[in-house]
Amino acid sequence: MDMPDLFDQVPGPNSSVTTPDGDGLVGIRNVTRNTQIATRAEVAGSGVKRSKGLLGRKGLEPGGGMWIVPCEAVHTFFMQFALDLIYIDKKNRIRKVRSNVGPWRLSACLSAHSIIELPVGAIRDSQSQPGDIVKFEPAEDA
């Protein structure tokens, strides 16, 4: 799937999230606070990519991340690093944030439609909080 098809499906801040039918890269902004959450987050929209997630990796680069769509819960079993997690609903509103979630943990938000996995510190740096609105846009250098 080429990137323009993916962005035809990725909503603006006032529309509903639709599930990408493939994978790609997106930038993610907190429009409420006018801050960048991620510059190059991978989209895990396929079953294979959602199942594997970040398993087997040593970490995430600054500005990196993974947007798992659809998803209400994640685990960090067998992970080698901690994550920040942002749960968003179908209207791109942050429902829950969890910082520095270490290996061997479970985390869920039943009102979420998708989850953004980020390097530790991304929530602090973007000042993201429940109630904020996020926007998906083309990734840097995509």
C-alpha positions, -999 to 999 in steps of 0.1 A, spaced: 0 0 0 15 34 -8 14 62 17 -13 84 0 -38 55 4 -30 53 41 -34 90 47 -68 90 29 -79 68 59 -61 86 87 -84 113 101 -80 148 112 -86 158 148 -124 161 145 -131 129 126 -133 92 136 -103 69 134 -107 42 107 -85 12 107 -57 13 82 -57 -18 61 -20 -19 60 12 -6 76 32 25 71 47 55 90 29 85 105 37 116 124 16 122 155 8 156 170 -10 166 201 -31 194 187 -45 205 221 -10 213 233 6 220 199 34 195 206 49 166 186 43 131 200 62 112 173 78 121 140 80 85 126 56 61 142 50 28 125 14 19 118 4 -16 129 -28 -20 110 -24 -56 98 -29 -86 120 7 -98 116 21 -64 126 -3 -60 155 6 -94 169 44 -89 167 44 -52 178 78 -42 192 88 -77 203 124 -85 194 136 -49 194 162 -34 217 144 0 219 128 29 201 146 59 186 136 93 198 106 104 177 97 68 169 68 47 180 41 23 169 4 31 165 -16 -2 169 -50 0 153 -74 -14 165 -62 -22 201 -74 -18 236 -47 -36 255 -10 -44 253 15 -65 271 52 -61 275 61 -98 281 95 -106 266 102 -69 259 137 -56 265 128 -20 273 101 2 289 75 22 269 52 52 272 16 43 262 -11 66 249 -46 52 245 -69 70 220 -106 67 212 -123 67 178 -124 105 178 -86 108 184 -91 119 220 -66 106 245 -84 84 270 -54 73 291 -16 76 294 9 54 310 45 64 314 75 41 318 57 8 315 84 -18 321 88 -54 308 64 -81 320 34 -58 324 -2 -56 311 -20 -24 303 -55 -18 290 -82 8 284 -115 -6 273 -127 28 260 -97 30 236 -98 22 199 -60 23 194 -27 26 213 4 45 206 36 29 220 64 54 224 99 58 239 99 66 276 97 104 281 75 110 250 44 117 271 63 141 294 79 159 264 46 163 246 27 172 278 0 148 266 -29 142 290 -63 125 289 -88 147 270 -62 160 245 -68 155 208 -41 139 185 -37 143 148 -20 119 124 0 133 95 27 122 70 59 111 88 90 131 85 111 120 54 82 97 44 
